Each structure stands twice: as C-alpha cells, then as structure tokens.
C-alpha cells in the first residue's frame, strides 16, 4: 500500500517526547487534510502516536515497521 504524503519528518534517533513534539509542530504548519510521513526509531513511538491521534483528532492513517527496523507513521491533519 502506498500513501501519498505532502511532508516528511525524520525523527530517527530521537526519544520520547521529541518525535511527538516535532510531529505536532509539523502538523501545525500544514493544511487540513494534508498527510505527514514520520520515520522514528523510538520503540515507544508506536503507542505515543496512537495516543497523540486520539487526543488531537488527527488521523493516524498507517503505522508500520520498515526493513531497517524503523517505525513509519502517516498522520493526516484534521
């Protein structure tokens, strides 16, 4: 499955809460309906992104682990 995205954020090497804080800032600079692709290495980011989506109303379209063992998230701005 390929998801079209408008902006990309590299949060690799960052630990909680930095991936979420950087995601929040990036989404704030985007228009409603646009999609942000985030790549992270923090294992806690999986539950953090789920909670962030629930709390903010932004849609977590997809989350997966790529071949490099990195977590990839697609967030849609509300």
C-alpha positions, 0 to 999 in steps of 0.5 A, spaced: 500 500 500 502 506 498 500 513 501 501 519 498 504 524 503 505 532 502 511 532 508 516 528 511 519 528 518 525 524 520 525 523 527 530 517 527 534 517 533 530 521 537 526 519 544 520 520 547 517 526 547 521 529 541 518 525 535 511 527 538 513 534 539 516 535 532 510 531 529 505 536 532 509 542 530 509 539 523 502 538 523 501 545 525 504 548 519 500 544 514 493 544 511 487 540 513 487 534 510 494 534 508 498 527 510 505 527 514 510 521 513 514 520 520 520 515 520 522 514 528 526 509 531 523 510 538 520 503 540 515 507 544 513 511 538 508 506 536 503 507 542 505 515 543 502 516 536 496 512 537 495 516 543 497 523 540 491 521 534 486 520 539 487 526 543 488 531 537 483 528 532 488 527 527 488 521 523 493 516 524 492 513 517 498 507 517 503 505 522 508 500 520 515 497 521 520 498 515 526 493 513 531 497 517 527 496 523 524 503 523 517 505 525 513 509 519 507 513 521 502 517 516 498 522 520 493 526 516 491 533 519 484 534 521 
